[in-house]
Structure formats: C-alpha cells, structure tokens
Amino acid sequence: MRYRDWLPAHVDLAAIESIHTAREQWVSQPKKGFLRYRVPYEVLREFRAEHRDFTTDTVTIGAAEEVSDEKRAVIEQNLRGFMPWRKGPFSVFGIGIDAEWQSNRKWARLQAHLPDLHDKTIADIGCSNGYYIFRMMAHKPRWVLGFEPAMQPYYCGRALLAMAGCDNGAIDLLGVEHLTLFAETFDVIFLMGVIYHRAAPLDCLRTVCQALKPGGTLIFESQAIPGDEPVALFAEKTYGKAPGTYFIPTGACAVNWLKRAGFSSVDLFYAHPMNGEEQRRTDWMHFESYEHFIDPANQDKTVEGYPAPWRIFIKAGVRAS
Ligand SMILES: C[S@@+](CC[C@H](N)C(=O)[O-])C[C@H]1O[C@@H](n2cnc3c(N)ncnc32)[C@H](O)[C@@H]1O
C-alpha cells in the first residue's frame, strides 16, 4: 500500500491495512467475475507512457507513436475489457475513449472555484476511474488518494495511474465510510456524485468534515431537484431507474446539511439542469443512459414522474483551529 508513507502519524495504519488486505484478498480470488477486471489491469500496468497531459479536457496518457500497432491493439482490447466506461474522455496511446459522461464539463464548472491544490493532500471520494484525479495532478498536489469500493472502476483507475506513472496518486478499495479512519488528514476532499447514494447523508457529511484538517476545503457536487425550499426527494423505489438513490436535495437543502454537519463556510456556486449531451451512450458504454431515464414526453420529469435532475456545486470550509 504505497500511500501509507504519505499519511500523518496519528492515522491508524494497521486498521487501514487490514481493510486493504481483506478487500484485496476478496478481489484476488480466481473467479471469473473478479478476473474480468483484474486481468486487463495486469496487462495494462506493464505499459509506461512517456507523453502525459492532464491540463486539457481529454486526459492524455501516452502518444500513439510510443507503441507499435500490434501493442496498441493489445492495449485497446484490454481497455475495452473495462467497459462500460463511465467517466472520461481519455486518450491512451492514441486510443480515444469517449466515456458515458463528459466529465470535463463538471471539471470546467468547478475549476475557477478550486482551492490551491499545489502540494496539498487530497481525497477524491467515489473517484470512479480517476478522471478527476488526473485533472488534480495538473496542479501538482502532494498526493491524491481515491476512494473507490467498486471493482471495475478500481482496476480501471489503477491501470490508468500505472500507465501514466503517477507516483503521487493511488486508488484504494475504500468507501466514504472509511474516512472515519482518516481524522484531520486531508487539505481538500472532493465528494462528487456520492451523497445521493448514501442512506444517511448527514452522517456521511459529518464523517467527511472530521477527515479535513482545520482550514480544509470540501468540493461537493450532487444530483439535485429544482426548487428553493430546503427539502429532499425520497423516491418510492427508483429515481431515474436507479435503485441505489436515496435523498435528492434542493440546493438550499444541501447547504443546510453541510452547515449542520459542521462546515463553517458554505457557498453554492453553480447549479444547472442535467442533459442528455453530458451523459449519453457511446461506443465505450453500450447500456442505457440519461435519455432512457427521462420521460420521453416531458424532459422535466424522470420516467417515474419525479422532477428531472439538476446538478449542484458547493464549496465548504472547515474553520481553521
Ligand atoms: C455517480 S459516481 C460519481 C463518480 C465521480 N465522483 C463523479 O463525480 O463523476 C459514484 C461513485 O461512487 C462510488 N461509490 C459507491 N459506493 C461508495 C461508497 N460507499 N463510498 C465512496 N464511493 C462509493 C461508485 O462506485 C461510483 O464510482
């Protein structure tokens, strides 16, 4: 576990190590479902890119001319082994990956509001395949730890980090609930696209708050419902066909959650309705996407008849001690 050397002395390394070991043993089982993602990771991590560019919308790892056509075919075959690609875009040794989400748009909305990331310790909670970790890398942080408990994005992100040779970035099979082990550890935490998947959002935000150093900053992004009242929608069964979605707040509700979770400054800096351009089916993601989650006769409603989603962006600070 490479990132152990980065952690402050008060962090209980043995506890983190035991979770890491248990989860690694679990995903290392020689079962078909586990090997499906582990095998492409093991093939791809052997390729090391010379050219890297994390400053533009497309995260670039390696140029086409760095590998032979034969090797590029092997790389593409293994990259496709990680399908469905949810976050992107990436260019890997000249292979363009058009993911379901145009994650560059989210990054563009928050870029002007970022705290200083240079030489900072950062956590990206629910980091998926690490698209935003790469964008953070352009700011030369001290290190970035991605928390990602799902096996497919975990292996995909680790393969990308290995090919890019990012020694100050890591992804571990941890969930937001494990932040309790990281008291006052991070200068900056990103919690994007996660809160509506938590059944107890306030407890989750309190956990996030205590993992920040005094004076630290949270960048929070969430699905939201439109409206000015401080209320949250709780669907009967699914919201936009997603069963794992719980409380979907208005912007005002999310601001109140963050204040009552212990954040001292809370600034909602952007809100926008979602659309089918930003999240859509592509050649790298063949399943249903945004257009299938929305009522075809009324774009303001989900297929269940709930208000169609917005996205909200909030910057929240912890008081300096
Ligand atoms: C909607 S995606 C958001 C991805 C990315 N942060 C973004 O904003 O585009 C939610 C991510 O959270 C991950 N996740 C699921 N359970 C989690 C948990 N308990 N803690 C942290 N992340 C979790 C999922 O696997 C998925 O990658």
The ligand as a MOL file (V3000), in Angstrom:
LIG
                    3D

  0  0  0     0  0            999 V3000
M  V30 BEGIN CTAB
M  V30 COUNTS 27 29 0 0 0
M  V30 BEGIN ATOM
M  V30 1 C -22.1250 8.7010 -9.5810 0
M  V30 2 S -20.4960 8.0940 -9.4570 0 CHG=1
M  V30 3 C -19.5810 9.6120 -9.2730 0
M  V30 4 C -18.1830 9.4960 -9.7870 0
M  V30 5 C -17.3570 10.7940 -9.7340 0
M  V30 6 N -17.0600 11.1810 -8.3790 0
M  V30 7 C -18.0390 11.9120 -10.4430 0
M  V30 8 O -18.4560 12.8770 -9.8060 0
M  V30 9 O -18.1880 11.8530 -11.6750 0 CHG=-1
M  V30 10 C -20.4570 7.4130 -7.8090 0
M  V30 11 C -19.1670 6.6810 -7.4740 0
M  V30 12 O -19.1420 6.3830 -6.0800 0
M  V30 13 C -18.7260 5.0410 -5.9060 0
M  V30 14 N -19.2260 4.5340 -4.6130 0
M  V30 15 C -20.1910 3.6040 -4.3740 0
M  V30 16 N -20.3170 3.4050 -3.0540 0
M  V30 17 C -19.4260 4.2350 -2.4380 0
M  V30 18 C -19.0530 4.4540 -1.0920 0
M  V30 19 N -19.6400 3.7960 -0.0890 0
M  V30 20 N -18.0760 5.3410 -0.8480 0
M  V30 21 C -17.4680 6.0060 -1.8430 0
M  V30 22 N -17.7740 5.8360 -3.1350 0
M  V30 23 C -18.7350 4.9510 -3.4400 0
M  V30 24 C -19.3010 4.3180 -7.1070 0
M  V30 25 O -18.6690 3.0740 -7.3310 0
M  V30 26 C -19.0500 5.3390 -8.1960 0
M  V30 27 O -17.7760 5.2210 -8.7590 0
M  V30 END ATOM
M  V30 BEGIN BOND
M  V30 1 1 1 2
M  V30 2 1 2 3
M  V30 3 1 2 10
M  V30 4 1 3 4
M  V30 5 1 4 5
M  V30 6 1 5 6
M  V30 7 1 5 7
M  V30 8 2 7 8
M  V30 9 1 7 9
M  V30 10 1 10 11
M  V30 11 1 11 12
M  V30 12 1 11 26
M  V30 13 1 12 13
M  V30 14 1 13 14
M  V30 15 1 13 24
M  V30 16 1 14 15
M  V30 17 1 14 23
M  V30 18 2 15 16
M  V30 19 1 16 17
M  V30 20 1 17 18
M  V30 21 2 17 23
M  V30 22 1 18 19
M  V30 23 2 18 20
M  V30 24 1 20 21
M  V30 25 2 21 22
M  V30 26 1 22 23
M  V30 27 1 24 25
M  V30 28 1 24 26
M  V30 29 1 26 27
M  V30 END BOND
M  V30 END CTAB
M  END
